[in-house]
Amino acid sequence: MATAHLPIQKYKYHEHNGEPGCQGLEEVNRMFRNFWDPTAYWMCDKQGTRARLQRCPKSQLYSEELGRCVHYTDWSWTEPKEPPSRPKC
């Protein structure tokens, strides 16, 4: 008997922009890194709604490590972390 090995779908940070799905309570009122634009971040206002794209103030970038916008001279690149959920298409 042959068995099929189906690949497990895993996202890489360059395949999507990091938008969370805002599906769980742990995502509400939390900022998430925009994988493609360090001047922006995602915010889940309410469970079950679409995340809102926000911009850092001028000369600032979003630090996933600190969970806030910081001056660009204090920012350093870190490996992106997947959000707990992804938007449903």
N, C-alpha and C positions, 0 to 999 in steps of 0.2 A: 504494500500500500504506500503510495507516494503522499507526502505531506507538502503543502505549500507554505513557504516561508514568506510572509508578507512583511515588508519593511515598516518599522514603527516610524510614524511621521514626527520628526523633530524639527523645530524651527531654528534657524541660525539668525543672529541678530541683524544680519544684512538683508534678510528676506522679508522683514516687516519693520515697521517703525516703532514698535514697542507699545502700541496702544493697548491698554488693558481692556478687558471685557466688562468690568464693573459688575460682575455677577455675584461676588461674595461680599459679605460685610467687612472683611479684612481689607478690601480695596477702597471702601468709602472714606472720603476725606483724607486721601493719601495721594502723594505726588509720585509719578512714574516717569522715568527717563524716556525721552524721545530718542530712539536709536540713531536717527538720521540727522538730527539738528540739536547740537548742544545748547543752543540759546532757548530751547523750548522744553516743556514737560507736559505730561498728561495729568489730569485731575478727575477723579471720580467723585461727583457730587452726590449721587444717589444710586443705590443698588438697582441694577436692571436698566440703567440708562446709558447712553453713549458717553465716553470720556470726553472732556473738554480740553482742547489744546491751549496752553497758556504760554506766555513768553516771559523770560527773565527781564529785569530792567536793563537798560543800556550798559554795556561793558561787563555784563555778568553772564555766566553759564551755569546750567543746572548740574549740581554735584549729586549723583546717586548715592554716593558714600555718606554725605552729610544730610541728604534729603531736603536741600534748599539751593537757591541760587547764590553763587559766590563770585567775587571779582575774577575776571579771566586770568589774572596772574596767580591766583590761588587754586585754580582748577587743574586737575590732572585726569587724564583718561584712565578709565577702569573698564574691565570686561563687563558688557551689559548683562543684566539679569532678567530673565523672562518674568513677565507679570503672572500672577496666579491664574488669570483666565485671559482669553482672547475674545475679541468681538465676534459675534455670530454674524455671518455674511447675509 
